């Protein structure tokens, strides 16, 4: 029988579960086309937070709790946002007695909202290091990757339900969906190994994915992120830069091309994620997959918000006011608060995902694994700084130049 337990081992993320060489990924000790009998795991030292298969009795509930953590965190995500909004409302009302407590509560709730994505990423990393997962472990790994995208999925769902005039609160529907996912994980077989065909990602498709990503960076993303870095300068500067850049990416030729490129990125990215989750991966590759899953749903939801919700449904421009949720703002409005994790993680993951892709490319050209890993970590740090600057500007921080 298979019993799952947490093994908190903090240390370096060893990348010898895969060997990336000459642009290809070779799985060490993974020669079968299907997973056979037996459950062998990578050593716990190789993970940040390990979920390992042990011999013992399956308690059917408690033994699966670690695998359920990402889905449970995603289910509770709206309530962390609600707690933050309630605390901020109390601060705005100026209640003297509980002022310090409200600030503390707001900070804790916002931290919990962001921690949800971190929990999902760490769980996906641990599950990805299991060489021969059970059916329950495989589903838990894919559920964890989906849970990484919970902040953007919650926003996407809220926009769709708003346009449909849905009378049921979106939080209720959200809880029902993730409760169903939890029930599916609880009912999954955690004894027999999962049987799945291991099929590599076609090289031409992978190259096309990278080339299309480079085209998006050159035509749109570089300008768009530079524009967003103008948020701390105020609405006047932001809108002026936006109008200038729109002469490039909103032309009759380039805008349809950008939409096609983004849809290609979404389709190929999700296809890659499904194929790659059938094999064990080190934590760097798992982070690349997780960030790609987030971006797939983020881009899809963002295009829906811009092209359908704003331009068609509301008939408004997607300018400063639209991005910052004016006049209510992002912080104090109970609906808009979901946009803070949604936007921050969007900027962070797009830049970190590019760094992860660059890591694979430079390794294929002979760069050492240690340098490639440091490059990706450095890229993720820069991504976090850029995302924080943008988000502070969207929430009201201003930088004035004398």
BELNOR-V754397 format. One record per residue. N is the residue number from 0. RES is the residue in one small letter. SS is DSSP state (H for helix, E for strand, L for the rest). PHI is phi in degrees with one decimal (none if undefined). PSI is psi as a letter, one per 40 degrees, with the letter a starting at -180 (none if undefined). Layout:
N/RES/SS/PHI/PSI ; N/RES/SS/PHI/PSI
This chain:
0/x/L/none/i ; 1/x/E/-115.2/h ; 2/x/E/-123.0/h ; 3/x/E/-105.2/h ; 4/x/E/-145.1/i ; 5/x/E/-78.1/h ; 6/x/E/-131.4/g ; 7/x/E/-80.3/h ; 8/x/L/-125.6/h ; 9/x/L/-93.7/h ; 10/x/L/178.0/a ; 11/x/L/-74.6/i ; 12/x/L/-93.5/h ; 13/x/L/-80.0/h ; 14/x/L/-102.1/f ; 15/x/L/-84.6/e ; 16/x/L/-68.4/d ; 17/x/E/-132.3/i ; 18/x/E/-121.0/h ; 19/x/E/-99.6/h ; 20/x/E/-147.7/h ; 21/x/L/53.2/f ; 22/x/L/80.4/e ; 23/x/E/-118.8/i ; 24/x/E/-110.8/h ; 25/x/E/-111.4/h ; 26/x/E/-91.1/h ; 27/x/L/-71.3/h ; 28/x/L/54.3/f ; 29/x/L/-136.0/g ; 30/x/L/-104.2/e ; 31/x/L/-84.8/i ; 32/x/L/-76.9/d ; 33/x/E/-134.2/i ; 34/x/L/-75.9/h ; 35/x/L/-98.5/a ; 36/x/L/-73.0/i ; 37/x/L/101.4/i ; 38/x/L/-135.2/h ; 39/x/L/-111.0/h ; 40/x/E/-117.3/i ; 41/x/L/-70.1/i ; 42/x/L/-57.1/i ; 43/x/H/-62.5/d ; 44/x/H/-63.4/e ; 45/x/H/-84.1/e ; 46/x/L/-110.8/i ; 47/x/L/-78.5/d ; 48/x/E/-144.4/h ; 49/x/E/-96.0/h ; 50/x/E/-114.9/h ; 51/x/E/-117.7/i ; 52/x/E/-88.3/h ; 53/x/E/-124.4/i ; 54/x/E/-76.4/h ; 55/x/L/162.3/a ; 56/x/L/-98.0/h ; 57/x/L/-80.7/h ; 58/x/L/-79.1/e ; 59/x/L/64.7/e ; 60/x/L/-136.3/c ; 61/x/H/-61.6/d ; 62/x/H/-67.0/d ; 63/x/H/-96.7/e ; 64/x/H/-53.6/d ; 65/x/H/-60.1/d ; 66/x/H/-70.1/d ; 67/x/H/-86.1/e ; 68/x/H/-56.0/d ; 69/x/H/-62.4/d ; 70/x/H/-65.5/d ; 71/x/H/-66.1/d ; 72/x/H/-63.4/d ; 73/x/H/-64.2/d ; 74/x/H/-60.9/d ; 75/x/H/-85.3/e ; 76/x/H/-53.0/d ; 77/x/H/-60.8/d ; 78/x/H/-75.7/d ; 79/x/H/-65.9/d ; 80/x/H/-65.4/d ; 81/x/H/-62.3/d ; 82/x/H/-63.3/d ; 83/x/H/-63.5/d ; 84/x/H/-62.9/d ; 85/x/H/-62.7/d ; 86/x/H/-66.9/d ; 87/x/H/-64.8/d ; 88/x/H/-62.9/d ; 89/x/H/-65.8/d ; 90/x/H/-64.2/d ; 91/x/H/-65.9/d ; 92/x/H/-73.4/e ; 93/x/L/76.2/f ; 94/x/L/-64.5/h ; 95/x/L/-71.1/d ; 96/x/L/-63.6/d ; 97/x/L/-109.6/f ; 98/x/H/-63.3/d ; 99/x/H/-63.8/d ; 100/x/H/-63.8/d ; 101/x/H/-65.2/d ; 102/x/H/-63.2/d ; 103/x/H/-64.0/d ; 104/x/H/-62.6/d ; 105/x/H/-61.9/d ; 106/x/H/-64.1/d ; 107/x/H/-65.9/d ; 108/x/H/-64.4/d ; 109/x/H/-67.4/d ; 110/x/H/-63.3/d ; 111/x/H/-64.9/d ; 112/x/H/-62.5/d ; 113/x/H/-74.7/d ; 114/x/H/-65.5/d ; 115/x/H/-57.3/d ; 116/x/H/-65.6/d ; 117/x/H/-64.7/d ; 118/x/H/-58.5/d ; 119/x/H/-65.7/d ; 120/x/H/-64.2/d ; 121/x/H/-63.7/d ; 122/x/H/-65.5/d ; 123/x/H/-62.7/d ; 124/x/H/-62.0/d ; 125/x/H/-65.9/d ; 126/x/H/-66.6/d ; 127/x/H/-71.9/e ; 128/x/L/-88.3/e ; 129/x/E/-78.9/h ; 130/x/L/-68.4/d ; 131/x/L/-125.2/g ; 132/x/L/-74.6/i ; 133/x/E/-75.3/i ; 134/x/H/-61.2/d ; 135/x/H/-67.1/d ; 136/x/H/-66.5/d ; 137/x/H/-65.1/d ; 138/x/H/-65.3/d ; 139/x/H/-64.6/d ; 140/x/H/-62.8/d ; 141/x/H/-70.3/d ; 142/x/H/-66.2/d ; 143/x/H/-64.2/d ; 144/x/H/-64.4/d ; 145/x/H/-67.8/d ; 146/x/H/-66.0/d ; 147/x/H/-56.9/d ; 148/x/L/-85.5/e ; 149/x/H/-55.2/d ; 150/x/H/-59.7/d ; 151/x/H/-79.7/d ; 152/x/H/-65.9/d ; 153/x/H/-64.8/d ; 154/x/H/-68.2/d ; 155/x/H/-57.6/d ; 156/x/H/-63.0/d ; 157/x/H/-63.0/d ; 158/x/H/-66.2/d ; 159/x/H/-61.0/d ; 160/x/H/-66.0/d ; 161/x/H/-63.4/d ; 162/x/H/-67.5/d ; 163/x/L/-83.7/e ; 164/x/L/55.1/f ; 165/x/L/-69.4/h ; 166/x/L/-78.6/e ; 167/x/L/-83.8/h ; 168/x/L/-55.0/h ; 169/x/H/-62.7/d ; 170/x/H/-63.8/d ; 171/x/H/-63.3/d ; 172/x/H/-64.6/d ; 173/x/H/-59.9/d ; 174/x/H/-62.5/d ; 175/x/H/-62.5/d ; 176/x/H/-64.5/d ; 177/x/H/-74.8/d ; 178/x/H/-65.8/d ; 179/x/H/-64.9/d ; 180/x/H/-63.1/d ; 181/x/H/-62.9/d ; 182/x/H/-63.5/d ; 183/x/H/-64.2/d ; 184/x/H/-65.9/d ; 185/x/H/-66.0/d ; 186/x/H/-88.9/e ; 187/x/L/-73.0/i ; 188/x/L/-69.9/h ; 189/x/L/-111.0/f ; 190/x/L/-115.3/d ; 191/x/L/-80.4/i ; 192/x/E/-64.1/i ; 193/x/L/-67.6/i ; 194/x/L/-106.1/h ; 195/x/L/-151.4/i ; 196/x/E/-83.7/h ; 197/x/L/-93.2/h ; 198/x/L/-120.7/h ; 199/x/L/-71.2/i ; 200/x/L/-75.1/h ; 201/x/L/-57.3/h ; 202/x/H/-59.6/d ; 203/x/H/-58.8/d ; 204/x/H/-69.2/d ; 205/x/H/-65.8/d ; 206/x/H/-64.3/d ; 207/x/H/-62.7/d ; 208/x/H/-62.3/d ; 209/x/H/-68.6/d ; 210/x/H/-65.7/d ; 211/x/H/-66.1/d ; 212/x/H/-64.6/d ; 213/x/H/-62.0/d ; 214/x/H/-63.0/d ; 215/x/H/-64.7/d ; 216/x/H/-63.0/d ; 217/x/H/-72.7/d ; 218/x/H/-85.9/d ; 219/x/H/-130.1/d ; 220/x/H/-61.6/d ; 221/x/H/-59.3/d ; 222/x/H/-68.1/d ; 223/x/H/-65.7/d ; 224/x/H/-69.4/d ; 225/x/H/-61.2/d ; 226/x/H/-62.8/d ; 227/x/H/-66.8/d ; 228/x/L/-69.1/e ; 229/x/L/-86.4/e ; 230/x/H/-55.1/d ; 231/x/H/-64.6/e ; 232/x/H/-81.8/e ; 233/x/L/105.4/i ; 234/x/H/-63.6/d ; 235/x/H/-61.8/d ; 236/x/H/-66.4/d ; 237/x/H/-59.9/d ; 238/x/H/-65.8/d ; 239/x/H/-65.7/d ; 240/x/H/-67.1/d ; 241/x/H/-61.0/d ; 242/x/H/-64.2/d ; 243/x/H/-66.4/d ; 244/x/H/-70.2/d ; 245/x/H/-65.0/d ; 246/x/H/-64.7/e ; 247/x/H/-91.6/d ; 248/x/H/-96.1/e ; 249/x/L/-108.2/f ; 250/x/L/-73.0/i ; 251/x/L/-63.0/d ; 252/x/L/-90.7/d ; 253/x/H/-75.1/d ; 254/x/H/-63.5/d ; 255/x/H/-62.2/d ; 256/x/H/-64.2/d ; 257/x/H/-61.8/d ; 258/x/H/-61.3/d ; 259/x/H/-63.3/d ; 260/x/H/-64.3/d ; 261/x/H/-64.6/d ; 262/x/H/-63.3/d ; 263/x/H/-64.3/d ; 264/x/H/-61.3/d ; 265/x/H/-63.4/d ; 266/x/H/-62.9/d ; 267/x/H/-68.3/d ; 268/x/H/-62.3/d ; 269/x/H/-68.3/d ; 270/x/H/-63.6/d ; 271/x/H/-60.6/d ; 272/x/H/-60.5/d ; 273/x/H/-65.2/d ; 274/x/H/-66.5/d ; 275/x/H/-71.0/d ; 276/x/L/-74.3/e ; 277/x/L/-81.0/e ; 278/x/L/-127.4/i ; 279/x/L/-71.7/i ; 280/x/L/-141.1/i ; 281/x/L/-77.7/i ; 282/x/H/-69.0/d ; 283/x/H/-68.4/d ; 284/x/H/-66.3/d ; 285/x/H/-62.6/d ; 286/x/H/-62.6/d ; 287/x/H/-61.6/d ; 288/x/H/-65.1/d ; 289/x/H/-61.8/d ; 290/x/H/-65.2/d ; 291/x/H/-66.2/d ; 292/x/H/-63.0/d ; 293/x/H/-58.2/d ; 294/x/H/-65.5/d ; 295/x/H/-58.8/d ; 296/x/H/-76.9/d ; 297/x/H/-64.4/d ; 298/x/H/-64.3/d ; 299/x/H/-61.4/d ; 300/x/H/-68.2/d ; 301/x/H/-67.3/d ; 302/x/H/-65.5/d ; 303/x/H/-63.8/d ; 304/x/H/-65.6/d ; 305/x/H/-79.9/d ; 306/x/H/-80.1/d ; 307/x/H/-100.0/d ; 308/x/H/-68.4/d ; 309/x/H/-75.9/d ; 310/x/H/-71.6/d ; 311/x/H/-95.9/d ; 312/x/H/-72.3/d ; 313/x/H/-92.9/d ; 314/x/L/67.1/f ; 315/x/L/-124.0/i ; 316/x/L/-85.7/i ; 317/x/L/-90.2/g ; 318/x/L/-101.6/a ; 319/x/H/-54.6/d ; 320/x/H/-61.4/d ; 321/x/H/-65.4/d ; 322/x/H/-67.3/d ; 323/x/H/-96.7/e ; 324/x/L/66.6/f ; 325/x/L/-64.7/i ; 326/x/L/-87.1/e ; 327/x/L/-70.5/d ; 328/x/L/88.0/i ; 329/x/L/-87.1/d ; 330/x/L/-83.2/d ; 331/x/L/-89.9/e ; 332/x/L/-84.4/h ; 333/x/L/-65.7/d ; 334/x/L/-89.0/d ; 335/x/L/-66.7/e ; 336/x/L/-59.7/d ; 337/x/H/-65.7/e ; 338/x/H/-74.8/e ; 339/x/H/-67.3/d ; 340/x/H/-64.0/d ; 341/x/H/-57.6/d ; 342/x/H/-73.6/d ; 343/x/H/-60.1/d ; 344/x/H/-65.9/d ; 345/x/H/-61.8/d ; 346/x/H/-66.0/d ; 347/x/H/-59.9/d ; 348/x/H/-70.9/d ; 349/x/H/-66.4/d ; 350/x/H/-75.1/d ; 351/x/H/-68.1/d ; 352/x/H/-67.2/d ; 353/x/H/-63.4/d ; 354/x/H/-64.6/d ; 355/x/H/-66.4/d ; 356/x/H/-65.6/d ; 357/x/H/-63.8/d ; 358/x/H/-58.7/d ; 359/x/H/-63.8/d ; 360/x/H/-66.2/d ; 361/x/H/-70.8/d ; 362/x/H/-67.6/d ; 363/x/H/-67.1/e ; 364/x/L/-102.5/f ; 365/x/L/93.4/e ; 366/x/L/-72.1/i ; 367/x/L/-65.5/i ; 368/x/H/-61.0/d ; 369/x/H/-61.6/d ; 370/x/H/-66.6/d ; 371/x/H/-61.8/d ; 372/x/H/-65.7/d ; 373/x/H/-64.3/d ; 374/x/H/-60.2/d ; 375/x/H/-66.9/d ; 376/x/H/-61.8/d ; 377/x/H/-61.5/d ; 378/x/H/-62.2/d ; 379/x/H/-67.5/d ; 380/x/H/-64.4/d ; 381/x/H/-60.8/d ; 382/x/H/-59.8/d ; 383/x/H/-64.7/d ; 384/x/H/-66.5/d ; 385/x/H/-61.9/d ; 386/x/H/-61.9/d ; 387/x/H/-68.9/d ; 388/x/H/-60.4/d ; 389/x/H/-62.2/d ; 390/x/H/-67.9/d ; 391/x/H/-62.2/d ; 392/x/H/-65.6/d ; 393/x/H/-68.5/d ; 394/x/L/-92.2/e ; 395/x/L/124.4/e ; 396/x/L/-68.5/h ; 397/x/L/-126.3/h ; 398/x/L/-117.7/h ; 399/x/L/-112.8/h ; 400/x/L/-106.1/h ; 401/x/L/-70.6/none
